[in-house]
């Protein structure tokens, strides 16, 4: 992005945002507001503490990513100072959190004060040689201080400096331990600018404080939460912050602040649809954006019919900051019915193609294969994803699941994401997925795992229902019923936990 005749950094952009209207509300959490001035003061205090510790600007700093105003203040502090941000995940078992702290070997960790009270955390930081900075909510504002026992950087060894790194994104962890994906300075502003041009009518206007807030529901430990926070800071947009999703509170926020758009992951879309929310409660919304997982087209249609609000699907990939494909409102108005089930078209500076799973040769329109992505903003080469997809003749992308979830039943390829939506149509089924079980004769066979709390469902009835709608090889050989499928913190089904539950790991 250009500012006059020079390139503006993300640190400079954040500094400019903080000065636009210092006394205005920046973050609302559980009914209380934090101002932009209070964020700025906390950021200055955090940076003063890191400077006192003598930590060089290129050293990655741990940021405990909890959805709290103090964590926003910590993020803003590191972003404003141009320090590399290494998110840490507090929403896991204390032992796992401590192991992550030891493993990351950071020179300092900035955290909400409460997280320093978790059993073993101070000791883990000491083992890693990490100094500690705590941010406590002091009403008004924040109190920033060193952590007793962690008042100096330890001997290490520490992680290497990371010049140009802005933040590490964490993958969702639906198929294994989250991956850390570095996002560098030369990628951040172009991505934020491109996203604004795609989604906002204010693109290109002089920077000003926005009146329509961003409602952030995704945890900061997830890429969507971090990107939402980055986007809000870039746009000078106030944040309505949730620590967990609650339909009633979300509806209240929409009615109170009247945003023009909102984001809901598919599980949240279903929860709103299942609630008694009246249509007029969502009257301010021109669109709802949904991403992170497949949205059942029938659920989408039912939501749109009930509330009169279109759902615009976005699709991202772990290797990229921001979405790589999605719907615009004009595209929805033209193709919404005929292309239902698609995740939209490639973003303006993104190219997509499908290659054969075995030969990796490019495939024709309509063929299912492995999705590859190209953008000079990220790489000079095509990047191969783990997604199975097809692209139609109009450029609309349809996701068919993941390569490593595909089930090979005696040579027949079965895609769980094509079967699960059919199972969900059966009365009494809340959610479902399909998992491959080992089989001596066929290699693998599909087994349905069905979330149906309180319901007594007949497996043979479901089998007969599916036989009328699927090819014989696609019909699951067994049906397992659970009260709740294991989920990640973004409400996606956690396949590692599911396989452990089923004795497959």
SVG drawing of the C-alpha trace seen along z (x, -y; Angstrom):
<svg xmlns="http://www.w3.org/2000/svg" viewBox="-39 -12 62 72">
<polyline fill="none" stroke="black" stroke-width="0.4" points="0.0,0.0 1.3,-3.5 1.2,-6.4 2.3,-9.4 5.4,-8.4 6.6,-5.7 5.5,-2.3 3.7,-2.2 4.5,0.7 1.9,2.6 3.5,1.0 3.0,-2.5 -0.6,-1.6 -1.4,-0.4 0.1,-3.6 -2.1,-5.7 -5.2,-3.8 -4.5,-4.2 -4.5,-8.0 -7.7,-8.4 -10.1,-8.8 -8.3,-7.9 -11.2,-8.1 -13.6,-6.0 -14.3,-2.4 -11.9,0.1 -12.9,3.5 -16.1,4.5 -16.1,7.6 -18.9,8.8 -20.5,5.3 -17.3,3.3 -15.4,1.1 -11.7,0.6 -10.7,-2.6 -8.1,-3.1 -6.1,-5.2 -6.1,-2.4 -4.8,0.0 -2.1,-2.5 -1.0,-3.1 -0.8,0.7 1.2,1.1 3.7,-1.5 4.1,0.1 4.6,3.6 7.3,2.2 9.0,0.4 9.2,3.7 10.6,5.6 13.1,2.8 14.1,3.1 14.8,6.8 17.1,5.9 15.3,8.0 16.2,7.2 13.4,6.2 13.7,9.3 13.4,11.9 10.0,13.7 7.9,12.9 5.4,15.3 1.8,14.0 -0.7,16.1 -3.7,16.0 -6.8,15.9 -9.9,13.9 -9.6,11.2 -9.1,7.4 -5.7,7.8 -4.6,10.2 -5.7,7.7 -3.5,5.1 -0.6,7.5 -1.1,8.2 -1.3,4.5 1.8,3.8 3.9,6.3 2.3,5.3 2.9,1.6 6.6,2.2 7.2,4.4 8.1,7.4 7.5,11.0 4.5,12.6 4.5,16.3 1.0,17.3 0.7,19.7 -2.4,21.8 -3.8,21.5 -7.0,23.3 -5.5,26.8 -4.7,28.9 -2.1,27.2 0.4,29.9 0.2,29.3 0.3,25.5 3.5,25.9 5.1,28.2 4.4,25.7 6.0,22.9 9.1,25.1 9.2,26.1 9.0,22.7 12.1,21.4 11.1,17.7 13.0,14.8 9.8,13.4 6.1,14.2 3.4,11.6 0.2,12.8 -3.1,12.0 -2.4,12.0 -4.6,15.0 -2.7,17.3 0.4,16.9 -1.5,18.4 -2.0,21.7 -0.2,24.6 3.3,25.1 3.3,22.1 5.9,20.0 8.2,23.0 7.8,23.9 8.8,20.3 11.8,20.5 12.9,23.8 12.7,22.2 14.6,19.1 11.6,16.9 11.1,13.6 7.5,12.9 5.2,9.8 1.7,9.8 -1.2,7.5 -3.9,7.2 -7.3,5.5 -7.3,2.7 -10.6,0.9 -10.0,-1.5 -7.2,-0.4 -4.5,2.1 -1.7,2.7 1.6,4.0 4.3,5.6 7.0,8.2 6.3,11.6 8.0,12.5 10.7,15.1 10.8,14.2 12.3,10.7 15.2,11.4 15.8,13.4 17.2,16.9 20.2,18.6 18.2,20.4 19.0,21.7 16.3,19.5 14.7,19.5 16.5,17.7 15.7,14.1 13.1,13.8 13.6,10.6 10.4,9.5 8.1,12.0 4.8,10.4 3.0,13.3 2.8,17.1 -0.6,18.4 -1.7,21.6 -3.6,24.2 -6.9,25.6 -5.5,28.9 -8.4,30.9 -6.1,33.5 -3.2,33.3 -1.1,30.9 -1.5,27.3 1.2,26.1 3.0,22.8 2.9,20.9 5.0,17.7 3.5,14.5 6.0,11.9 5.7,8.2 5.7,8.1 2.6,10.3 0.5,8.7 -0.5,5.3 -1.2,6.4 -3.4,9.2 -5.3,7.0 -5.8,4.4 -6.9,7.1 -9.4,8.5 -10.8,5.0 -11.2,4.4 -13.1,7.7 -15.4,7.3 -15.7,3.7 -17.3,0.6 -14.9,-1.6 -11.8,-0.4 -9.6,-3.3 -11.2,-5.9 -9.1,-7.9 -8.5,-6.1 -11.2,-6.8 -12.7,-5.0 -15.4,-2.7 -18.8,-2.7 -19.7,0.9 -17.8,3.2 -16.2,6.5 -17.7,9.3 -14.9,11.7 -16.1,15.2 -13.1,17.3 -10.5,18.0 -7.2,16.1 -5.5,19.5 -7.1,20.1 -6.0,18.4 -9.5,16.9 -9.3,15.2 -5.8,13.8 -6.8,12.6 -10.0,11.0 -7.9,9.1 -5.4,8.0 -8.2,6.9 -9.9,4.9 -6.7,3.1 -6.0,2.4 -9.5,1.0 -9.7,-0.9 -12.8,1.1 -14.0,1.6 -14.1,5.2 -17.0,7.0 -15.0,9.8 -16.4,13.2 -14.6,15.8 -17.0,18.5 -20.0,18.5 -23.5,17.9 -26.5,17.5 -28.3,15.1 -25.3,12.8 -24.4,12.8 -28.0,11.8 -27.9,9.1 -24.6,7.8 -26.1,7.7 -29.2,5.9 -27.2,3.4 -24.4,2.5 -26.1,3.3 -23.2,4.5 -23.6,4.8 -21.9,8.2 -21.0,10.9 -19.0,14.2 -20.3,17.5 -18.6,20.9 -21.0,23.6 -21.7,25.0 -22.7,21.5 -25.0,21.1 -26.8,24.3 -27.1,23.1 -28.6,19.8 -31.0,21.6 -32.0,24.0 -32.7,21.1 -35.9,19.0 -34.2,15.9 -36.7,13.7 -36.0,12.6 -36.0,8.9 -33.2,9.4 -30.7,9.8 -32.2,6.9 -29.0,4.9 -27.0,7.7 -26.5,7.6 -24.5,10.8 -23.1,13.5 -19.7,14.9 -18.9,18.5 -15.7,20.4 -13.4,23.0 -15.5,26.0 -18.1,27.2 -21.5,25.7 -24.4,28.0 -26.2,26.5 -29.6,27.4 -28.7,25.5 -27.5,22.6 -30.8,22.5 -32.9,22.8 -31.0,19.9 -31.3,17.7 -35.0,18.4 -35.7,17.8 -33.7,14.6 -33.4,13.2 -29.7,12.8 -27.3,14.4 -24.5,16.5 -21.2,15.9 -18.8,18.8 -15.1,18.1 -12.4,20.7 -8.9,20.5 -5.8,22.7 -3.3,23.1 -0.4,21.8 -2.1,18.5 -3.1,15.5 -6.7,14.6 -9.0,16.4 -8.1,17.8 -11.6,18.1 -15.0,16.8 -18.3,15.2 -19.0,11.6 -22.5,10.2 -23.0,9.5 -21.9,13.1 -24.3,14.4 -27.1,12.4 -26.3,13.9 -25.2,17.4 -26.4,18.1 -29.0,20.7 -27.3,22.4 -23.9,22.7 -25.1,23.6 -22.5,25.7 -19.5,23.9 -17.0,21.9 -16.9,19.3 -14.3,18.1 -10.6,17.5 -9.6,14.1 -8.3,11.5 -4.6,12.3 -5.0,16.0 -5.0,18.8 -6.4,22.2 -6.1,25.5 -6.9,29.2 -4.3,31.9 -4.6,35.7 -4.0,37.4 -1.4,39.8 0.2,38.1 -0.3,34.5 -1.2,33.5 -3.7,30.6 -7.3,31.7 -10.2,30.4 -13.1,28.4 -15.4,30.5 -12.8,33.2 -12.2,33.9 -8.6,33.9 -6.0,32.2 -6.3,28.4 -3.2,26.3 -2.9,22.5 -0.6,19.9 0.0,16.3 3.2,14.3 2.4,12.7 3.2,15.9 5.4,18.1 6.9,18.3 5.6,21.8 2.3,23.6 1.4,24.7 -0.2,28.1 -2.9,28.2 -4.4,31.3 -7.9,30.5 -9.9,32.5 -11.8,30.2 -13.3,29.5 -13.6,26.2 -16.5,25.8 -16.5,24.1 -17.4,20.7 -14.5,20.9 -16.6,21.8 -14.7,24.1 -16.3,27.1 -14.5,28.8 -14.9,32.6 -12.9,33.1 -9.2,33.8 -6.8,36.1 -5.9,37.8 -9.5,38.4 -10.4,40.3 -11.3,43.9 -10.1,46.6 -12.6,49.3 -11.2,52.0 -10.2,49.5 -13.3,47.3 -12.5,43.8 -15.0,42.6 -15.1,39.0 -16.5,38.5 -17.6,35.0 -19.9,36.3 -21.6,38.8 -22.0,36.9 -24.4,34.3 -26.7,37.2 -26.7,38.8 -27.5,35.4 -30.8,35.4 -32.1,38.4 -34.5,37.3 -32.9,37.1 -29.3,36.7 -27.7,33.5 -24.3,34.1 -22.3,36.9 -19.0,37.9 -17.5,40.9 -14.3,42.6 -12.3,45.4 -11.8,48.6 -9.2,51.1 -10.5,54.2 -8.5,57.4 -10.2,57.9 -10.9,54.4 -8.2,52.4 -10.7,49.9 -14.5,49.6 -16.6,46.6 -18.1,46.3 -20.6,43.6 -20.2,41.8 -23.5,40.0 -24.2,37.3 -27.8,37.8 -28.1,36.9 -31.3,38.2 -32.4,39.9 -32.9,43.7 -32.1,44.2 -32.3,47.5 -29.1,48.3 -31.0,50.4 -33.4,47.5 -30.4,45.2 -28.8,47.9 -32.0,48.2 -32.2,44.4 -28.6,44.2 -29.0,47.1 -31.6,45.0 -29.3,42.1 -25.7,43.4 -23.8,45.8 -23.5,49.2 -19.8,48.8 -20.4,45.5 -22.9,46.9 -21.3,47.3 -20.9,50.8 -21.5,49.8 -23.1,47.0 -21.8,45.6 -23.8,43.2 -22.4,40.5 -23.9,37.7 -21.3,35.3 -18.6,35.5 -15.2,34.1 -14.5,30.6 -11.8,28.1 -12.1,24.7 -13.6,23.5 -16.3,26.2 -14.9,28.3 -14.9,32.0 -11.5,33.0 -10.5,36.1 -7.5,37.0 -9.8,37.0 -12.5,38.9 -10.0,41.6 -8.7,41.9 -12.3,42.3 -12.8,45.0 -9.5,46.8 -8.0,46.0 -4.9,44.0"/>
</svg>
